[in-house]
Amino acid sequence: MKYNELERRLRKAGCYDTGTTRAGHPLWYSPKTGKYFTMSHHGSQEVKPGTLKSILRDAGLE
């Protein structure tokens, strides 16, 4: 999955970019889990499997 696809999936699930950054990466919030998590803005690059799993878990999609 590419970062662009992941961002679309997160937005569809109700997650949103908070407008702040942590260590240079955008900080997102998931209302489903109440957690903040970092994403990346690498566009068309593939998301590494471990990173993808962590983001999906924090977003409440896995």
URHU-V414999 format. One record per residue. N is the residue number from 1. RES is the residue in one letter. SS is DSSP state (a for helix, b for strand, c for the rest). PHI is phi in degrees with one decimal (999 if undefined). OMEGA is omega as a letter, one per 20 degrees, with the letter a starting at -180 (NA if undefined). Layout:
n=N res=RES ss=SS phi=PHI omega=OMEGA
n=N res=RES ss=SS phi=PHI omega=OMEGA
//
This chain:
n=1 res=M ss=c phi=999 omega=r
n=2 res=K ss=b phi=-90.7 omega=a
n=3 res=Y ss=a phi=-59.9 omega=r
n=4 res=N ss=a phi=-61.9 omega=r
n=5 res=E ss=a phi=-65.2 omega=r
n=6 res=L ss=a phi=-63.1 omega=r
n=7 res=E ss=a phi=-62.4 omega=r
n=8 res=R ss=a phi=-61.9 omega=a
n=9 res=R ss=a phi=-64.9 omega=r
n=10 res=L ss=a phi=-66.3 omega=r
n=11 res=R ss=a phi=-63.2 omega=r
n=12 res=K ss=a phi=-63.9 omega=a
n=13 res=A ss=c phi=-82.9 omega=r
n=14 res=G ss=c phi=100.6 omega=r
n=15 res=C ss=c phi=-75.4 omega=r
n=16 res=Y ss=b phi=-147.7 omega=r
n=17 res=D ss=b phi=-77.2 omega=a
n=18 res=T ss=b phi=-80.2 omega=a
n=19 res=G ss=b phi=88.7 omega=r
n=20 res=T ss=b phi=-112.0 omega=r
n=21 res=T ss=b phi=-127.4 omega=r
n=22 res=R ss=b phi=-133.0 omega=a
n=23 res=A ss=c phi=55.7 omega=r
n=24 res=G ss=c phi=83.3 omega=r
n=25 res=H ss=b phi=-113.4 omega=r
n=26 res=P ss=b phi=-61.1 omega=r
n=27 res=L ss=b phi=-97.6 omega=a
n=28 res=W ss=b phi=-109.8 omega=r
n=29 res=Y ss=b phi=-128.7 omega=r
n=30 res=S ss=b phi=-112.8 omega=r
n=31 res=P ss=c phi=-67.6 omega=a
n=32 res=K ss=c phi=-67.4 omega=a
n=33 res=T ss=c phi=-104.9 omega=a
n=34 res=G ss=c phi=76.6 omega=a
n=35 res=K ss=b phi=-105.6 omega=r
n=36 res=Y ss=b phi=-99.6 omega=r
n=37 res=F ss=b phi=-148.0 omega=r
n=38 res=T ss=b phi=-93.3 omega=r
n=39 res=M ss=c phi=-113.5 omega=r
n=40 res=S ss=c phi=-141.0 omega=r
n=41 res=H ss=c phi=-121.1 omega=a
n=42 res=H ss=c phi=-93.4 omega=r
n=43 res=G ss=c phi=61.3 omega=a
n=44 res=S ss=c phi=-91.4 omega=r
n=45 res=Q ss=c phi=-78.6 omega=r
n=46 res=E ss=b phi=-73.4 omega=r
n=47 res=V ss=c phi=-84.7 omega=r
n=48 res=K ss=c phi=-65.4 omega=a
n=49 res=P ss=a phi=-54.9 omega=a
n=50 res=G ss=a phi=-67.0 omega=r
n=51 res=T ss=a phi=-65.9 omega=r
n=52 res=L ss=a phi=-60.6 omega=a
n=53 res=K ss=a phi=-62.3 omega=a
n=54 res=S ss=a phi=-64.2 omega=r
n=55 res=I ss=a phi=-64.9 omega=r
n=56 res=L ss=a phi=-63.9 omega=r
n=57 res=R ss=a phi=-66.0 omega=a
n=58 res=D ss=a phi=-66.4 omega=r
n=59 res=A ss=a phi=-83.6 omega=a
n=60 res=G ss=c phi=81.2 omega=a
n=61 res=L ss=c phi=-101.8 omega=r
n=62 res=E ss=c phi=-133.9 omega=NA
//
